[in-house]
Amino acid sequence: MFSVAKAKRQLQMFSVAKAKRQLQMFSVAKAKRQLQMFYLCESEASATKRPAGTEINHTLW
C-alpha cells in the first residue's frame, strides 16, 4: 500500500508541476505575442504620421 500511495502522490505532483509549467509557458507566450503586437501597432502608427509639408508628391512619379 505504501508504494501505491507514494506512486499516486508522485503522479499528482508531476501532474501539478506539468500544469504549472504549461501555464507559465502559455503566459510567457501570450505576453510576448501581446508585446510584439504592441510594437507592430506602434511602428505602423509612427510610420503613417508625417509632419505637415512632408507628404510624398505623387505627381513626380
C-alpha positions in Angstrom: 0.0 0.0 0.0 2.8 2.4 0.8 4.3 2.1 -2.7 0.9 2.6 -4.4 0.2 5.7 -2.3 3.7 7.0 -3.0 3.3 6.4 -6.7 -0.1 8.2 -6.7 1.4 11.1 -4.8 4.3 11.4 -7.2 2.0 11.2 -10.2 -0.2 14.0 -8.7 2.9 16.1 -8.0 4.1 15.5 -11.6 0.7 16.5 -13.0 0.6 19.7 -10.9 4.2 20.6 -11.8 3.4 19.9 -15.5 0.2 22.0 -15.4 2.1 24.9 -13.7 4.9 24.8 -16.3 2.4 24.8 -19.2 0.5 27.7 -17.6 3.8 29.6 -17.2 4.8 28.9 -20.8 1.3 30.0 -22.0 1.6 33.2 -20.0 5.0 34.0 -21.4 4.0 33.2 -25.0 0.9 35.4 -24.6 2.9 38.3 -23.1 5.5 38.1 -25.9 2.7 38.0 -28.5 1.0 41.0 -27.0 4.3 42.8 -26.8 5.0 42.1 -30.5 1.5 43.3 -31.5 2.1 46.4 -29.5 5.4 47.2 -31.1 3.9 46.4 -34.6 0.9 48.7 -34.0 3.3 51.5 -32.6 5.6 51.2 -35.6 2.7 51.3 -38.1 1.2 54.3 -36.3 4.5 56.2 -36.3 5.2 55.3 -39.9 1.9 56.8 -41.1 2.2 60.0 -39.2 4.1 62.7 -41.2 4.7 66.3 -40.3 2.8 68.7 -42.4 4.5 69.6 -45.6 6.5 66.3 -45.9 3.8 64.4 -47.8 5.0 62.4 -50.8 4.3 64.2 -54.1 2.8 61.5 -56.4 3.0 63.8 -59.5 6.7 63.2 -59.6 6.3 59.5 -60.5 
